[in-house]
Amino acid sequence: MTEHEMPISTPCPVCGKKTLRYKATELNIPHFGKCLETLIYCTSCGFKHADLMILETHEPTRYELKIETEKDMNARVIRSTSGTITIPELGAKLEPGPYSEAFITNVEGVLNRFVNVLLQLLHTYPSKKEAILDTMRKIGYIRHGRLNATMILEDPFGNSAIISEKVRKRALSKEEIKNLKTGELTIELREINE
């Protein structure tokens, strides 16, 4: 583990004092590989901002887990910033974007993330209340083993995983990779005809 720390001359965004420090630590995390953890913190007010960057890529991979019992809620889910999680039976998809966060949770934790989004949608789109509540009921049924579902985790950089004896794993095809978002910001320059 390599670690570097240094002061930053920029003022703190919270207290305005020039007491910010930058810390970078190289880590080796299971299922992610080499990572760089960065931390900016203020020694005056305690402000902190952390980020984790994955420094290597692996074989593009697809994981598929049939969720059939309450026990399946405990399957470990490791999602990198480039992983896409889909539950077709719910019409639910968690795709990476420029500000995606990596996380380690379990199947129930992923379902909770979808419920949190649905709760926000309930307040934003009251006209869709019945459809939103129906999806939330289905999530409840899945949690208690009363409705079977499939969790699919696809990662073009191979840095995500579902860990379970029941999981089916395979390499992604080039066509599948092409259709996935990666969370990276890309800019395509086109020739302008004058």
N, CA and C atoms as a LAMMPS dump frame, in Angstrom:
ITEM: TIMESTEP
0
ITEM: NUMBER OF ATOMS
582
ITEM: BOX BOUNDS ff ff ff
-5.0000000000000000e+02 5.0000000000000000e+02
-5.0000000000000000e+02 5.0000000000000000e+02
-5.0000000000000000e+02 5.0000000000000000e+02
ITEM: ATOMS id mol type element x y z
1 1 1 N 0.853 -1.178 0
2 1 2 C 0 0 0
3 1 3 C 0.898 1.239 0
4 2 1 N 0.74 2.063 -1.019
5 2 2 C 1.49 3.303 -1.143
6 2 3 C 0.585 4.461 -0.783
7 3 1 N 1.123 5.413 0.001
8 3 2 C 0.311 6.54 0.452
9 3 3 C 1.091 7.837 0.306
10 4 1 N 0.422 8.863 -0.211
11 4 2 C 1.013 10.194 -0.355
12 4 3 C 0.051 11.218 0.235
13 5 1 N 0.604 12.213 0.919
14 5 2 C -0.224 13.266 1.499
15 5 3 C 0.486 14.598 1.343
16 6 1 N -0.308 15.654 1.059
17 6 2 C 0.279 16.983 0.896
18 6 3 C -0.78 18.063 1.115
19 7 1 N -0.359 19.266 1.459
20 7 2 C -1.314 20.374 1.607
21 7 3 C -1.762 20.88 0.239
22 8 1 N -2.935 21.518 0.219
23 8 2 C -3.465 22.133 -0.999
24 8 3 C -3.622 23.616 -0.718
25 9 1 N -3.275 24.464 -1.68
26 9 2 C -3.336 25.913 -1.457
27 9 3 C -4.732 26.495 -1.659
28 10 1 N -5.659 25.703 -2.193
29 10 2 C -7.028 26.153 -2.41
30 10 3 C -7.768 26.25 -1.073
31 11 1 N -8.609 27.274 -0.889
32 11 2 C -9.369 27.368 0.364
33 11 3 C -10.45 26.289 0.454
34 12 1 N -10.787 25.917 1.672
35 12 2 C -11.832 24.927 1.937
36 12 3 C -13.176 25.47 1.444
37 13 1 N -13.988 24.648 0.735
38 13 2 C -15.289 25.128 0.253
39 13 3 C -16.308 25.356 1.378
40 14 1 N -16.029 24.858 2.578
41 14 2 C -16.965 25.02 3.69
42 14 3 C -16.571 26.193 4.584
43 15 1 N -15.322 26.179 5.1
44 15 2 C -14.924 27.223 6.066
45 15 3 C -14.083 28.334 5.439
46 16 1 N -13.574 28.129 4.22
47 16 2 C -12.804 29.159 3.533
48 16 3 C -11.344 29.258 3.956
49 17 1 N -10.915 28.47 4.92
50 17 2 C -9.514 28.521 5.364
51 17 3 C -8.638 27.7 4.424
52 18 1 N -7.388 28.074 4.345
53 18 2 C -6.443 27.35 3.483
54 18 3 C -5.794 26.206 4.27
55 19 1 N -6.655 25.295 4.75
56 19 2 C -6.182 24.169 5.557
57 19 3 C -6.612 22.828 4.949
58 20 1 N -6.74 22.81 3.616
59 20 2 C -7.079 21.567 2.929
60 20 3 C -5.836 20.706 2.753
61 21 1 N -6.032 19.4 2.82
62 21 2 C -4.96 18.44 2.57
63 21 3 C -5.479 17.417 1.566
64 22 1 N -4.556 16.877 0.781
65 22 2 C -4.869 15.849 -0.22
66 22 3 C -4.114 14.582 0.157
67 23 1 N -4.833 13.467 0.148
68 23 2 C -4.215 12.189 0.482
69 23 3 C -4.597 11.185 -0.601
70 24 1 N -3.623 10.466 -1.129
71 24 2 C -3.868 9.426 -2.13
72 24 3 C -3.241 8.13 -1.64
73 25 1 N -4.03 7.055 -1.688
74 25 2 C -3.569 5.752 -1.229
75 25 3 C -3.851 4.721 -2.309
76 26 1 N -2.818 3.972 -2.71
77 26 2 C -3.006 2.894 -3.672
78 26 3 C -3.369 1.636 -2.892
79 27 1 N -4.47 0.993 -3.297
80 27 2 C -4.984 -0.185 -2.609
81 27 3 C -5.132 -1.342 -3.58
82 28 1 N -5.201 -2.545 -3.06
83 28 2 C -5.543 -3.716 -3.86
84 28 3 C -6.799 -4.315 -3.234
85 29 1 N -7.95 -4.113 -3.886
86 29 2 C -9.245 -4.501 -3.337
87 29 3 C -9.762 -5.727 -4.104
88 30 1 N -10.172 -6.786 -3.384
89 30 2 C -10.715 -7.967 -4.064
90 30 3 C -11.845 -7.592 -5.018
91 31 1 N -11.861 -8.198 -6.203
92 31 2 C -12.844 -8.012 -7.273
93 31 3 C -12.701 -6.67 -7.991
94 32 1 N -11.945 -5.727 -7.456
95 32 2 C -11.693 -4.469 -8.131
96 32 3 C -10.253 -4.409 -8.622
97 33 1 N -9.324 -5.025 -7.89
98 33 2 C -7.909 -4.973 -8.242
99 33 3 C -7.264 -3.71 -7.709
100 34 1 N -6.269 -3.202 -8.467
101 34 2 C -5.57 -1.99 -8.035
102 34 3 C -6.496 -0.783 -8.126
103 35 1 N -6.539 -0.018 -7.03
104 35 2 C -7.391 1.169 -6.958
105 35 3 C -6.601 2.317 -6.341
106 36 1 N -7.041 3.513 -6.621
107 36 2 C -6.472 4.705 -6.003
108 36 3 C -7.585 5.397 -5.227
109 37 1 N -7.415 5.441 -3.91
110 37 2 C -8.374 6.135 -3.054
111 37 3 C -7.845 7.54 -2.816
112 38 1 N -8.661 8.545 -3.128
113 38 2 C -8.248 9.927 -2.904
114 38 3 C -9.146 10.55 -1.854
115 39 1 N -8.553 11.399 -1.044
116 39 2 C -9.284 12.068 0.024
117 39 3 C -8.805 13.511 0.101
118 40 1 N -9.747 14.435 0.062
119 40 2 C -9.462 15.846 0.321
120 40 3 C -10.171 16.166 1.625
121 41 1 N -9.44 16.71 2.589
122 41 2 C -10.052 17.003 3.88
123 41 3 C -9.494 18.303 4.453
124 42 1 N -10.306 18.926 5.302
125 42 2 C -9.934 20.192 5.931
126 42 3 C -9.579 19.925 7.382
127 43 1 N -8.405 20.377 7.798
128 43 2 C -7.972 20.174 9.184
129 43 3 C -8.658 21.156 10.135
130 44 1 N -9.326 22.179 9.593
131 44 2 C -10.016 23.162 10.444
132 44 3 C -11.447 22.763 10.769
133 45 1 N -12.238 22.453 9.736
134 45 2 C -13.67 22.21 9.964
135 45 3 C -14.074 20.745 9.807
136 46 1 N -13.197 19.899 9.271
137 46 2 C -13.514 18.482 9.127
138 46 3 C -14.163 18.101 7.804
139 47 1 N -14.319 19.052 6.872
140 47 2 C -14.865 18.739 5.546
141 47 3 C -14.067 17.597 4.924
142 48 1 N -14.785 16.658 4.254
143 48 2 C -14.122 15.543 3.57
144 48 3 C -14.803 15.259 2.244
145 49 1 N -13.995 14.902 1.269
146 49 2 C -14.499 14.398 -0.006
147 49 3 C -13.587 13.258 -0.434
148 50 1 N -14.185 12.061 -0.609
149 50 2 C -13.396 10.882 -0.975
150 50 3 C -13.851 10.357 -2.329
151 51 1 N -12.934 9.69 -3.024
152 51 2 C -13.254 9.07 -4.301
153 51 3 C -12.388 7.826 -4.452
154 52 1 N -12.851 6.886 -5.261
155 52 2 C -12.115 5.667 -5.521
156 52 3 C -12.035 5.484 -7.02
157 53 1 N -10.815 5.376 -7.547
158 53 2 C -10.614 5.159 -8.969
159 53 3 C -10.027 3.775 -9.173
160 54 1 N -10.632 2.997 -10.059
161 54 2 C -10.133 1.669 -10.372
162 54 3 C -9.063 1.825 -11.442
163 55 1 N -7.885 1.247 -11.2
164 55 2 C -6.734 1.471 -12.069
165 55 3 C -6.498 0.376 -13.097
166 56 1 N -7.273 -0.69 -13.058
167 56 2 C -7.065 -1.756 -14.032
168 56 3 C -8.399 -2.267 -14.543
169 57 1 N -8.339 -2.957 -15.659
170 57 2 C -9.542 -3.545 -16.234
171 57 3 C -9.342 -5.057 -16.353
172 58 1 N -10.461 -5.762 -16.455
173 58 2 C -10.45 -7.21 -16.578
174 58 3 C -11.314 -7.604 -17.766
175 59 1 N -11.546 -8.878 -17.931
176 59 2 C -12.37 -9.352 -19.038
177 59 3 C -13.803 -8.826 -18.879
178 60 1 N -14.39 -8.275 -19.943
179 60 2 C -15.783 -7.811 -19.885
180 60 3 C -16.692 -8.981 -19.488
181 61 1 N -17.501 -8.783 -18.444
182 61 2 C -18.217 -9.905 -17.852
183 61 3 C -19.69 -9.607 -17.593
184 62 1 N -20.481 -10.678 -17.683
185 62 2 C -21.916 -10.635 -17.361
186 62 3 C -22.179 -11.672 -16.271
187 63 1 N -22.861 -11.24 -15.209
188 63 2 C -23.281 -12.124 -14.129
189 63 3 C -24.802 -12.16 -14.129
190 64 1 N -25.36 -13.348 -13.935
191 64 2 C -26.817 -13.487 -13.878
192 64 3 C -27.169 -14.336 -12.67
193 65 1 N -28.048 -13.793 -11.828
194 65 2 C -28.477 -14.496 -10.62
195 65 3 C -29.994 -14.598 -10.61
196 66 1 N -30.502 -15.84 -10.495
197 66 2 C -31.943 -16.056 -10.325
198 66 3 C -32.271 -15.854 -8.85
199 67 1 N -33.126 -14.891 -8.572
200 67 2 C -33.541 -14.597 -7.201
201 67 3 C -34.838 -15.363 -6.961
202 68 1 N -34.759 -16.409 -6.11
203 68 2 C -35.91 -17.285 -5.911
204 68 3 C -36.32 -17.442 -4.445
205 69 1 N -35.412 -17.157 -3.526
206 69 2 C -35.705 -17.341 -2.101
207 69 3 C -35.187 -16.139 -1.313
208 70 1 N -35.619 -16.047 -0.065
209 70 2 C -35.125 -14.983 0.812
210 70 3 C -33.613 -15.094 1.003
211 71 1 N -33.088 -16.298 0.963
212 71 2 C -31.645 -16.517 1.121
213 71 3 C -30.845 -15.802 0.014
214 72 1 N -31.44 -15.678 -1.167
215 72 2 C -30.755 -15.015 -2.283
216 72 3 C -30.516 -13.529 -2.02
217 73 1 N -31.214 -12.945 -1.043
218 73 2 C -31.025 -11.537 -0.686
219 73 3 C -29.606 -11.293 -0.174
220 74 1 N -28.944 -12.347 0.317
221 74 2 C -27.612 -12.204 0.903
222 74 3 C -26.476 -12.302 -0.101
223 75 1 N -26.76 -12.615 -1.359
224 75 2 C -25.693 -12.697 -2.365
225 75 3 C -24.993 -11.349 -2.461
226 76 1 N -23.68 -11.361 -2.43
227 76 2 C -22.863 -10.147 -2.449
228 76 3 C -22.868 -9.546 -3.856
229 77 1 N -23.053 -8.231 -3.942
230 77 2 C -23.033 -7.505 -5.214
231 77 3 C -21.946 -6.446 -5.125
232 78 1 N -20.975 -6.543 -6.047
233 78 2 C -19.881 -5.579 -6.119
234 78 3 C -20.038 -4.859 -7.448
235 79 1 N -20.379 -3.601 -7.376
236 79 2 C -20.626 -2.829 -8.599
237 79 3 C -19.589 -1.723 -8.717
238 80 1 N -18.809 -1.764 -9.798
239 80 2 C -17.838 -0.7 -10.054
240 80 3 C -18.564 0.46 -10.732
241 81 1 N -17.856 1.531 -10.981
242 81 2 C -18.473 2.701 -11.619
243 81 3 C -18.875 2.433 -13.066
244 82 1 N -18.443 1.3 -13.626
245 82 2 C -18.795 0.969 -15.013
246 82 3 C -19.817 -0.164 -15.106
247 83 1 N -20.354 -0.63 -13.981
248 83 2 C -21.296 -1.748 -13.985
249 83 3 C -22.738 -1.312 -14.193
250 84 1 N -23.487 -2.111 -14.949
251 84 2 C -24.916 -1.894 -15.176
252 84 3 C -25.677 -3.034 -14.518
253 85 1 N -26.643 -2.7 -13.665
254 85 2 C -27.48 -3.702 -13.003
255 85 3 C -28.888 -3.603 -13.571
256 86 1 N -29.421 -4.758 -14.007
257 86 2 C -30.759 -4.812 -14.578
258 86 3 C -31.575 -5.891 -13.869
259 87 1 N -32.835 -5.578 -13.592
260 87 2 C -33.797 -6.567 -13.12
261 87 3 C -34.976 -6.49 -14.098
262 88 1 N -34.954 -7.345 -15.142
263 88 2 C -35.956 -7.234 -16.212
264 88 3 C -37.404 -7.324 -15.724
265 89 1 N -37.674 -8.155 -14.728
266 89 2 C -39.041 -8.329 -14.237
267 89 3 C -39.622 -7.04 -13.653
268 90 1 N -38.762 -6.132 -13.244
269 90 2 C -39.203 -4.842 -12.7
270 90 3 C -39.096 -3.719 -13.723
271 91 1 N -38.412 -3.993 -14.843
272 91 2 C -38.121 -2.922 -15.791
273 91 3 C -37.141 -1.934 -15.186
274 92 1 N -36.286 -2.416 -14.272
275 92 2 C -35.364 -1.547 -13.537
276 92 3 C -33.942 -1.706 -14.057
277 93 1 N -33.262 -0.574 -14.2
278 93 2 C -31.88 -0.591 -14.665
279 93 3 C -31.103 0.513 -13.965
280 94 1 N -29.939 0.155 -13.419
281 94 2 C -29.022 1.105 -12.804
282 94 3 C -27.812 1.184 -13.715
283 95 1 N -27.687 2.309 -14.435
284 95 2 C -26.605 2.471 -15.404
285 95 3 C -25.571 3.466 -14.887
286 96 1 N -24.324 3.285 -15.314
287 96 2 C -23.292 4.239 -14.901
288 96 3 C -23.441 5.57 -15.624
289 97 1 N -23.028 6.61 -14.931
290 97 2 C -22.983 7.95 -15.496
291 97 3 C -21.683 8.604 -15.065
292 98 1 N -21.461 9.862 -15.443
293 98 2 C -20.199 10.531 -15.104
294 98 3 C -19.919 10.611 -13.603
295 99 1 N -20.959 10.573 -12.769
296 99 2 C -20.765 10.681 -11.324
297 99 3 C -21.122 9.387 -10.6
298 100 1 N -21.044 8.26 -11.293
299 100 2 C -21.371 6.969 -10.686
300 100 3 C -20.455 6.658 -9.522
301 101 1 N -21.025 5.963 -8.557
302 101 2 C -20.252 5.524 -7.4
303 101 3 C -20.165 4.007 -7.412
304 102 1 N -19.004 3.506 -7.063
305 102 2 C -18.852 2.067 -6.861
306 102 3 C -19.434 1.731 -5.499
307 103 1 N -19.963 0.511 -5.364
308 103 2 C -20.46 0.1 -4.051
309 103 3 C -20.373 -1.403 -3.895
310 104 1 N -20.341 -1.825 -2.643
311 104 2 C -20.389 -3.239 -2.287
312 104 3 C -21.587 -3.393 -1.357
313 105 1 N -22.512 -4.275 -1.729
314 105 2 C -23.732 -4.483 -0.957
315 105 3 C -24.177 -5.923 -1.16
316 106 1 N -25.461 -6.185 -1.014
317 106 2 C -26.027 -7.487 -1.343
318 106 3 C -27.266 -7.244 -2.204
319 107 1 N -27.94 -8.337 -2.611
320 107 2 C -29.113 -8.196 -3.479
321 107 3 C -30.167 -7.304 -2.828
322 108 1 N -30.396 -7.492 -1.534
323 108 2 C -31.378 -6.661 -0.837
324 108 3 C -30.984 -5.186 -0.879
325 109 1 N -29.687 -4.892 -0.75
326 109 2 C -29.211 -3.515 -0.824
327 109 3 C -29.481 -2.888 -2.182
328 110 1 N -29.336 -3.675 -3.259
329 110 2 C -29.646 -3.172 -4.606
330 110 3 C -31.138 -2.884 -4.71
331 111 1 N -31.968 -3.805 -4.195
332 111 2 C -33.419 -3.576 -4.218
333 111 3 C -33.781 -2.32 -3.435
334 112 1 N -33.106 -2.087 -2.31
335 112 2 C -33.348 -0.867 -1.525
336 112 3 C -33.01 0.38 -2.329
337 113 1 N -31.957 0.324 -3.131
338 113 2 C -31.605 1.472 -3.981
339 113 3 C -32.738 1.773 -4.962
340 114 1 N -33.313 0.714 -5.55
341 114 2 C -34.433 0.918 -6.471
342 114 3 C -35.648 1.493 -5.733
343 115 1 N -35.921 1.013 -4.523
344 115 2 C -37.037 1.54 -3.727
345 115 3 C -36.825 3.026 -3.449
346 116 1 N -35.616 3.425 -3.096
347 116 2 C -35.332 4.844 -2.835
348 116 3 C -35.616 5.71 -4.057
349 117 1 N -35.256 5.215 -5.234
350 117 2 C -35.542 5.965 -6.463
351 117 3 C -37.058 6.039 -6.679
352 118 1 N -37.738 4.919 -6.45
353 118 2 C -39.204 4.907 -6.619
354 118 3 C -39.885 5.884 -5.668
355 119 1 N -39.399 5.982 -4.445
356 119 2 C -39.971 6.942 -3.485
357 119 3 C -39.806 8.377 -3.974
358 120 1 N -38.654 8.675 -4.575
359 120 2 C -38.449 10.013 -5.14
360 120 3 C -39.399 10.246 -6.311
361 121 1 N -39.568 9.217 -7.155
362 121 2 C -40.467 9.344 -8.302
363 121 3 C -41.913 9.524 -7.863
364 122 1 N -42.274 8.9 -6.753
365 122 2 C -43.634 9.011 -6.219
366 122 3 C -43.981 10.464 -5.917
367 123 1 N -43.014 11.213 -5.393
368 123 2 C -43.242 12.626 -5.086
369 123 3 C -43.168 13.499 -6.332
370 124 1 N -42.338 13.102 -7.278
371 124 2 C -42.151 13.887 -8.498
372 124 3 C -43.281 13.667 -9.506
373 125 1 N -43.769 12.42 -9.589
374 125 2 C -44.799 12.073 -10.572
375 125 3 C -46.013 11.437 -9.887
376 126 1 N -46.817 12.218 -9.169
377 126 2 C -47.972 11.646 -8.467
378 126 3 C -48.964 10.957 -9.416
379 127 1 N -48.975 11.342 -10.68
380 127 2 C -49.895 10.705 -11.644
381 127 3 C -49.489 9.255 -11.929
382 128 1 N -48.269 8.889 -11.631
383 128 2 C -47.765 7.52 -11.858
384 128 3 C -47.817 6.687 -10.578
385 129 1 N -48.568 7.155 -9.597
386 129 2 C -48.588 6.533 -8.27
387 129 3 C -48.871 5.027 -8.319
388 130 1 N -49.886 4.604 -9.049
389 130 2 C -50.263 3.177 -9.077
390 130 3 C -49.142 2.315 -9.656
391 131 1 N -48.542 2.748 -10.75
392 131 2 C -47.455 1.977 -11.368
393 131 3 C -46.249 1.893 -10.428
394 132 1 N -45.941 2.99 -9.755
395 132 2 C -44.808 3.025 -8.826
396 132 3 C -45.08 2.106 -7.641
397 133 1 N -46.289 2.184 -7.076
398 133 2 C -46.648 1.324 -5.941
399 133 3 C -46.665 -0.151 -6.347
400 134 1 N -47.089 -0.436 -7.578
401 134 2 C -47.086 -1.816 -8.07
402 134 3 C -45.656 -2.358 -8.139
403 135 1 N -44.734 -1.548 -8.624
404 135 2 C -43.326 -1.966 -8.69
405 135 3 C -42.772 -2.167 -7.288
406 136 1 N -43.122 -1.297 -6.35
407 136 2 C -42.661 -1.453 -4.972
408 136 3 C -43.217 -2.735 -4.341
409 137 1 N -44.476 -3.09 -4.673
410 137 2 C -45.057 -4.351 -4.181
411 137 3 C -44.276 -5.541 -4.722
412 138 1 N -43.94 -5.478 -6.01
413 138 2 C -43.16 -6.563 -6.624
414 138 3 C -41.812 -6.723 -5.93
415 139 1 N -41.176 -5.609 -5.59
416 139 2 C -39.896 -5.682 -4.875
417 139 3 C -40.096 -6.38 -3.527
418 140 1 N -41.178 -6.072 -2.84
419 140 2 C -41.491 -6.746 -1.583
420 140 3 C -41.674 -8.248 -1.773
421 141 1 N -42.384 -8.629 -2.835
422 141 2 C -42.58 -10.051 -3.128
423 141 3 C -41.242 -10.74 -3.422
424 142 1 N -40.37 -10.059 -4.171
425 142 2 C -39.051 -10.626 -4.477
426 142 3 C -38.266 -10.833 -3.189
427 143 1 N -38.283 -9.835 -2.317
428 143 2 C -37.552 -9.923 -1.04
429 143 3 C -37.953 -11.141 -0.215
430 144 1 N -39.238 -11.485 -0.265
431 144 2 C -39.757 -12.562 0.569
432 144 3 C -39.907 -13.884 -0.181
433 145 1 N -39.304 -13.969 -1.366
434 145 2 C -39.322 -15.222 -2.115
435 145 3 C -40.663 -15.572 -2.724
436 146 1 N -41.537 -14.585 -2.869
437 146 2 C -42.874 -14.834 -3.428
438 146 3 C -42.951 -14.504 -4.922
439 147 1 N -41.893 -13.888 -5.456
440 147 2 C -41.827 -13.574 -6.882
441 147 3 C -40.388 -13.784 -7.334
442 148 1 N -40.201 -14.618 -8.346
443 148 2 C -38.86 -14.856 -8.872
444 148 3 C -38.439 -13.703 -9.767
445 149 1 N -37.159 -13.386 -9.734
446 149 2 C -36.613 -12.316 -10.576
447 149 3 C -35.184 -12.677 -10.949
448 150 1 N -34.638 -11.921 -11.863
449 150 2 C -33.275 -12.128 -12.331
450 150 3 C -32.5 -10.836 -12.162
451 151 1 N -31.341 -10.919 -11.511
452 151 2 C -30.459 -9.762 -11.428
453 151 3 C -29.301 -9.997 -12.393
454 152 1 N -29.109 -9.04 -13.289
455 152 2 C -28.035 -9.116 -14.275
456 152 3 C -27.072 -7.974 -14.006
457 153 1 N -25.796 -8.296 -13.93
458 153 2 C -24.749 -7.296 -13.721
459 153 3 C -23.76 -7.428 -14.865
460 154 1 N -23.644 -6.369 -15.664
461 154 2 C -22.738 -6.367 -16.815
462 154 3 C -21.714 -5.26 -16.638
463 155 1 N -20.448 -5.595 -16.905
464 155 2 C -19.378 -4.61 -16.754
465 155 3 C -18.384 -4.764 -17.903
466 156 1 N -18.306 -3.752 -18.786
467 156 2 C -17.376 -3.842 -19.915
468 156 3 C -15.913 -3.845 -19.496
469 157 1 N -15.622 -3.418 -18.252
470 157 2 C -14.24 -3.422 -17.755
471 157 3 C -13.98 -4.572 -16.792
472 158 1 N -15.009 -5.388 -16.533
473 158 2 C -14.846 -6.582 -15.71
474 158 3 C -14.534 -6.322 -14.252
475 159 1 N -14.887 -5.156 -13.729
476 159 2 C -14.561 -4.807 -12.342
477 159 3 C -15.735 -4.963 -11.385
478 160 1 N -16.823 -5.589 -11.821
479 160 2 C -17.992 -5.815 -10.984
480 160 3 C -18.212 -7.317 -10.847
481 161 1 N -19.019 -7.719 -9.849
482 161 2 C -19.289 -9.147 -9.661
483 161 3 C -20.523 -9.35 -8.799
484 162 1 N -21.158 -10.516 -8.977
485 162 2 C -22.151 -11.027 -8.04
486 162 3 C -21.547 -12.312 -7.502
487 163 1 N -21.478 -12.421 -6.192
488 163 2 C -20.855 -13.591 -5.58
489 163 3 C -21.945 -14.457 -4.952
490 164 1 N -22.156 -15.626 -5.566
491 164 2 C -23.159 -16.585 -5.11
492 164 3 C -22.867 -17.91 -5.8
493 165 1 N -23.205 -19 -5.132
494 165 2 C -23.051 -20.32 -5.749
495 165 3 C -23.979 -20.483 -6.946
496 166 1 N -25.066 -19.715 -6.976
497 166 2 C -26.074 -19.834 -8.022
498 166 3 C -25.779 -18.978 -9.261
499 167 1 N -24.801 -18.103 -9.173
500 167 2 C -24.577 -17.139 -10.25
501 167 3 C -24.054 -17.822 -11.516
502 168 1 N -24.507 -17.321 -12.65
503 168 2 C -23.969 -17.755 -13.945
504 168 3 C -23.134 -16.607 -14.487
505 169 1 N -21.905 -16.91 -14.85
506 169 2 C -20.957 -15.889 -15.313
507 169 3 C -20.503 -16.243 -16.722
508 170 1 N -20.382 -15.203 -17.556
509 170 2 C -19.848 -15.411 -18.902
510 170 3 C -19.24 -14.116 -19.412
511 171 1 N -18.427 -14.245 -20.448
512 171 2 C -17.828 -13.068 -21.08
513 171 3 C -18.902 -12.347 -21.902
514 172 1 N -18.775 -11.042 -21.979
515 172 2 C -19.678 -10.246 -22.816
516 172 3 C -19.201 -10.282 -24.267
517 173 1 N -20.146 -10.291 -25.197
518 173 2 C -19.793 -10.224 -26.619
519 173 3 C -19.445 -8.773 -26.98
520 174 1 N -18.795 -8.587 -28.114
521 174 2 C -18.448 -7.235 -28.563
522 174 3 C -19.703 -6.391 -28.778
523 175 1 N -20.763 -7.013 -29.27
524 175 2 C -22.021 -6.302 -29.49
525 175 3 C -22.632 -5.858 -28.158
526 176 1 N -22.603 -6.738 -27.143
527 176 2 C -23.128 -6.387 -25.825
528 176 3 C -22.323 -5.242 -25.207
529 177 1 N -21.009 -5.292 -25.358
530 177 2 C -20.14 -4.242 -24.809
531 177 3 C -20.477 -2.897 -25.446
532 178 1 N -20.683 -2.921 -26.745
533 178 2 C -20.976 -1.694 -27.482
534 178 3 C -22.255 -1.017 -26.987
535 179 1 N -23.209 -1.809 -26.482
536 179 2 C -24.492 -1.269 -26.037
537 179 3 C -24.516 -0.839 -24.576
538 180 1 N -23.4 -1 -23.867
539 180 2 C -23.351 -0.633 -22.45
540 180 3 C -22.761 0.755 -22.257
541 181 1 N -23.279 1.446 -21.251
542 181 2 C -22.672 2.709 -20.835
543 181 3 C -21.504 2.374 -19.919
544 182 1 N -20.512 3.253 -19.88
545 182 2 C -19.345 2.988 -19.031
546 182 3 C -19.194 3.986 -17.903
547 183 1 N -19.927 5.081 -17.966
548 183 2 C -19.788 6.098 -16.937
549 183 3 C -18.698 7.098 -17.258
550 184 1 N -17.96 6.83 -18.322
551 184 2 C -16.898 7.753 -18.703
552 184 3 C -17.482 8.87 -19.565
553 185 1 N -16.925 10.031 -19.438
554 185 2 C -17.315 11.158 -20.248
555 185 3 C -16.49 11.111 -21.528
556 186 1 N -17.153 11.026 -22.661
557 186 2 C -16.432 10.992 -23.934
558 186 3 C -16.902 12.139 -24.805
559 187 1 N -16.01 12.633 -25.609
560 187 2 C -16.327 13.713 -26.538
561 187 3 C -15.928 13.25 -27.928
562 188 1 N -16.885 13.279 -28.83
563 188 2 C -16.612 12.857 -30.188
564 188 3 C -16.455 14.097 -31.047
565 189 1 N -15.315 14.242 -31.675
566 189 2 C -15.068 15.38 -32.545
567 189 3 C -15.437 14.99 -33.967
568 190 1 N -16.229 15.809 -34.603
569 190 2 C -16.633 15.525 -35.97
570 190 3 C -16.106 16.612 -36.874
571 191 1 N -15.803 16.215 -38.074
572 191 2 C -15.315 17.155 -39.071
573 191 3 C -16.482 18.035 -39.523
574 192 1 N -16.239 19.325 -39.568
575 192 2 C -17.278 20.259 -40.002
576 192 3 C -17.042 20.595 -41.458
577 193 1 N -18.059 20.347 -42.277
578 193 2 C -17.97 20.669 -43.695
579 193 3 C -18.383 22.095 -43.919
580 194 1 N -17.523 22.822 -44.56
581 194 2 C -17.834 24.247 -44.818
582 194 3 C -18.19 24.449 -46.26
